[in-house]
Amino acid sequence: MALPECVVESIAVGGAGVGRLEDGRVVFIEGVVPGERVAVELYEERKRFAKGSVAAVLEASPTRSNPACVEVARGCGGCGWAHIHHSEQLALKASMVEQALGRIGKIAAPEIAHAEPLARTGFRTTLRAAVVDGQAALRQARSQTPVMIDGCLVAHPLIEALLTEGRFGDATEVTLRVGARTGDQMVITNGDPQTCDLPDGVLVVSARPVGRAGITEERAGITEGRAGITERVLGSLFEISPGSFFQTRADGADQLVELVSDGLRQAYGQVPARLVDLCAGVGLFGALIEATEVVAVESNRSAVQDAMSNLQRLRPPGTSKVVKSTVERWRPESAQVVVADPSRVGLKASGVAAVVATGCEVVALVSCDAGSLGRDAGLLVEAGYSLDRLTLVDLFPDTPRIEAVSILSRR
């Protein structure tokens, strides 16, 4: 049976190409560039739409390029836009954000700026890998199928060394984390840490909670009650525990803090008496952005402990408070500015309500998903704020993932 053919009309929020099949259904296609005519292999069909991947490029876009990483040809699905020229990637990401603001948020996009380019190789400081017979492997797109590799173009050299040379014993999955500026290396394994064979100095901890399945603190790799790595951002040292979120590249963390700090300074014009840092993680923004007082709100227990340590160390005594709570359950406190850095699901209506309840004059919203950005920005505008600035930071080149810093001020 002949494969269906179509012209790729645009890129959807999320990164898939959009076309139409002969029967009129919309089809979302992976591995394409707008303007191309392609043959599509469908892997999901519904009444109103279908999903597929490119089987053959019949008419190629001039912005299609050959992936620089040889592992793509082997089936690694980590870099879903490796076939698109980098300048086109940036344009498509801006288009995705503009679509999300218009279609989901029902607001017009401001002029979308792009931050200064970051390195496109050797940057990633966190990586999750499958393990096959003790060796690390990456995965195919949309699949848990492992792909054995010889290297990873985007991995930081400290990560790549663990990825290619490490032996992970009885594990089926590991998470590799390093400090690019400190040299710290950590492996989080779902197997027995004592079965790993790694160079001296690499911290190995269990993904299984202490006290379960015979995991003691010693077997979990924990010494003196704590385990983790450190990383420097704009010269300041942050403690990062195994269970705490941190940006996947140090230079990107620098850039995010600088953009948020600059945006707040321009929009508010003075040092705020109180800054609220929502979804604070290990305290990155609260520790580095100037404010008389900082209230950091975080729900993850590990990150709360890290934030307490980092803020106490990096801020003047008595000027910070860490609240263990979800944004939805947090009792809002008055503040002049709010920084919110939620996960991909975004703030949602309850989180936006908490922001509004602070009475803040300026909001810095850090978003890692175009759809949630569109919804959250739309809700904030509806609540009386204006979207003044939006800057895209290319933390994840060769993928459709976005990172955006939005500055909103009360009208």
N, C-alpha and C positions, 0 to 999 in steps of 0.2 A: 504494500500500500504506500502511495506517495505521501511524503510528509507535507503538512500544511505550510504555506508560505504567507508572509505578510511583510509590510513595511513598518519599521519601528518609528512611531510618531513622536514619542517623548519618553521621559524618565519619570517613573512614579516615585512618590515618597517611599523610601526604603531601598531604591536603587535599581529596581527591575525596569527593563524597557517595556513600553506599552504599544501594542498594535491591535489590529482587528482581524479575526478569522473570517473566512468567506461566509459563515453563517451569522455574522454580525456580533459575535461575542468578543468582548475584550480579552486579550491574552497578555499576561505578564511574562516577560522573557528574560532570562539571565544570560549574560555573556554577550550583550549587544551594545551598539552605540546608536543614538537617534539618527534617523535618515537612512539606515541600512535596510536592504531587503534580505530576508533570511528565511531559511527553512527551519521549522520548529519541531522539536521532539517534546510532546506534551507528557507531563507526569501527573497532572491533576486536572480534572475536568468537572466543572459545575454547570448549572443551568445558565447562569449569566456570564460566567467568565471561565478562563482556563489559565493554567500556569505551565511553563515549559522552559527548556533551555535551548540555546542555539545548536542546531545540528550542522548547518552549513551557512556560510556567509555568501550570498549570491551577488550582492552589490555592497561593497565595503565603504564605510565612512572614511574620509581622509584623516580623521582623528583616531582611527584604530591604529594600535601599535603592537609590536610583538612584546610579550611579557619579558621583563629583564631577568626574572627568576626562573631557573630551569625546573624548579619543583612544580611549577604550574602545569607543565606538560606531563608530569607524573601523576597529576590528579589532585594535588594539594588545593584546598578550597579557601585558604586563608585570605587571599587577596583577590576579591571578586571583581575588581576593576583594573586589574593589571593589564588588560587589553586596551585600555583607553589612555590616550595621551594626557599627561598631567594637567596641562592648561585646560583641556576639555573637562577633566574631572572637577576642577575648581568651578567652572561655569555650571556644570550639572548640579553640584552641591548647592550653589546659590539658587538655582532654579527650583530644587526640591524645597528649600526653605521658603522661597517666595510662594510656591504652590501651597505649602502647609499654612502659611499665614493667611492667605486668601481663602482657601477652601475650608480649612478647619477653624481658624481663628476669626475669619470674616473681617480681617483688617488689611490695610495696605502695608506693604513692606517698605521700610525706609531704604535708603541707598545701602546696599550690602557691601561691606568692606572685607578685604582679606588681610589677615595678619601676615607679618613677614614670613617667608617660606622657612620651614624647618627641614632638617635632614630627612631624606626619603629612604635611607637604608641604615641599618645598624643602630636603631633607636629604641626598639621595644624592650622594656625592662620587666614585663610580666608576660608569661606565655603558658597556656594550658596544653598539655600533650597527652595523647594516649600512650600506653606502654604495651609493647608486644615482645614477649620473651626477654624482658628486662631492658629493652631499648625503646627510646622515645620515638614517637611517630606523630605526625599531624593528621588531619582528617580531610576527607573529601567534602565538597560543598553539600549542604543539606543532608549530611550523613554522618554516622558514627564510624564509618569504615576507615581504618587507619591507612596512612600512606607513609611508607618508610622513606626517609629523606637523608640527603648528605649535608644539608645546611639550611639556613633560613635567612633570606636577604634582609628582612626587616628586623631580625633579632639583634639586640645588643651583643657585642662579642662575648661578654660574660654569660649571657643566656645561651648563645650558640655553642659555647664550649660545653655547657651542661647538657644541651640538647643532643649533641653528636657524640660526646665522649662518656657521658654518665651512664651508669648501669643501675637500674631501679628495682631490682629484685622481684618480689612477688606483686608489685603494684600493677594496676590496670590503668591508672591515670595519675599524673603528677601536675602540679603547678610550679613553675619555675619563676623566682622573683630575685631581682638583683638591685643593688644601688649603683647606678651608673657613675656617680661621683664619689662613692665611698669604697667601692670594690666588694661590698657585702654580697654574698650569694646564699640563697635559701631554696630548698626543695620541700614542697608540701606533698606528701604521698598518701594515697589511700591504702597502701600496703604497710608492711612492717618496716619502720625506718632503719632497723638494724640489718635489713637485707640489701640496702643500697650500697653501691661501691662508687664513691665519689672522692675527689681530691680533698686533702686536708683543708680545713677552714670553711667548708661548705656546711651550713646548718641544715639539718634534715629534721623535719617535724611531721607528726602524724595529722592527717585530716580528720581522724576520728577523735571524738572528745575523750579527754583523760577520764578514766574510771569505767570506760566501756570496752568490752572485748579484751580485757586484760591490759589495757593501755595505761601504764603508769606514767608519771612525769618524766622519768628517766627514759622509758621506751618511746615516749612522744618527742624526745629531743629537747625538752624544756629544762633549762638550768636556772636555778634560783627563781622559779616561778614565772619566768618570762622567756619568750623567744621571739626573734624578729630580725629585721634588717633596718638600716638607716639610709637616708637619702638627703642630699642637700638641694634646696630650692632657693635661688637668689642668695646663696651663701649661708642660709640657716639650715641647721640639722634637724631632721624629723625622724622620730621613731615610728616604725611601721610593723605591727604585729601580723602574724600569718592570716588572721581573719579580717584584717582591716583593708578597706579599699584605698588605693592610691592611684594617681594618674600613671599611665603606662609608659610615660617618657618624661625625663626630668626637664628637658628643654621646653616641652609643652606645658609643664606645670609653671615654669618661669613665666611663659608668655600669658597664660591664663591669669595669674596673679597681677601681672603688669597691666593687662587690659582692664580687669575689674577695678584695680586701684585708680588707674587713670580716668576711667569712666565715672566712678563715684566722685573723684576730685573735681572733675569738670561740671558734673551735674549738681553736686551739693555745694561745692565752693568753700568748704571749711571742714575741719576735723570733726566728725560726728561725736556727740556725747556718748551715744550707745550704738553699736553695730550688732545686729543679730545675724549669725551665720547658721543658716538652716541646711540640714543634710551635711553637717560640718566635716564628716570623715575624721581624719586625724588632726584637724585644726588648721589646714593649709591656709585658708583665707583669713580666718580670725587671728592667726599668729602674725601675718605679714602685712595686713592692711591697717593703716593708721586709724585709730579710734581711741577715745578716752576709756571706754569700757567695751568689752566683747562678751556676748552671750552666745555660746555655741550649742546647737541642738542636734543630737545624733542618737539613733536608736540602736546601732550595733554595739554590743558590749565591749568588744575588742577595740573598736575605734574610739569609744568613749574613754577608755583607759589611756590610749595613745594621745588623744586630744588633751586630756588633763595634764599629762606629762609635758607635751609639746608647748601648750599655752603657758604653763607655769614657768617653763624654762625660757621661752622666747619673748614673753610680755613682762612689763613691769609688775611687781608683786601687787596682788589684790585687784587687778584690773580685768580679770576674766572669770567666767563661770561656765561650766559644762553641764548641760541638762540632758539626762538620758531619757529620750522620748521620741516617738514618731512625731512628725510635723502635725499630723491630724489630732493627736492627743495633747500636744503641747499647749499650755496656757499662755497665750501671747503676752509679751511685755512691750511697752512702748519703746520705740527706737526711731532714730532719724534715717538710718539706712539699713537695708536688708540685703544680704548675699544669699542666694539659694542655688545649690548645686545638686539637684536631685538625680536619681538614677534614670534609666531610659523611660520609665513610666511617667516621669515628670511630677510636678506638684499636684496636679488634678485640682478639682474645685475646692476640696477641703484644704489643701495646702495653700492655694491662692487666698482663701478666706483668712488663713492664719497670717499671711503676709499683710493683707489689708488691715487686719485687726491691730497690727503694731502701730498704725498711723504713720508709717515711714514716708519720707518725702521722695526717696530714690530706691529703686530695686535694681540689683545686678543679678540677672538670671543666667546661669550657666547650664546649657542644654546639650545633651548628647544624642538627641533624637529629633528629627525634623517635625514629626507629627505631634509629639508632646510639646515642643516649642510653640507650634502654631496654636494649639489649644490653650496653653498657659498664658501666652502673650495676649491672646484674644480675651481671656478672662480678666487679666489685669487691666487691659484697656477698657473693658466694660465696667470695671470697678473704679475708673477715674484716673488711670495713668496713661501716659503717652509713650509710645515706643520711639525713642529718640535715636538710638544707635544700635547697630547689629554688626558684629564682626565674626567672621568665620575663622577658626583656627584649624589648620590641616593636621590634626594629630594622627590621622589614620590614612595616609596616602595609599592609593591603589585599592581602596575599599569605598563603599558608598556611605560609610559612617561619617556623621558630621559632629562638630563641636562648635558651639556658638556662644558668644557673650553678648547679651542684650542689656541695654541700659534703659530703664523706664523711669520717668519722673511724674510726680503727681501734677495733674493739670490745675 
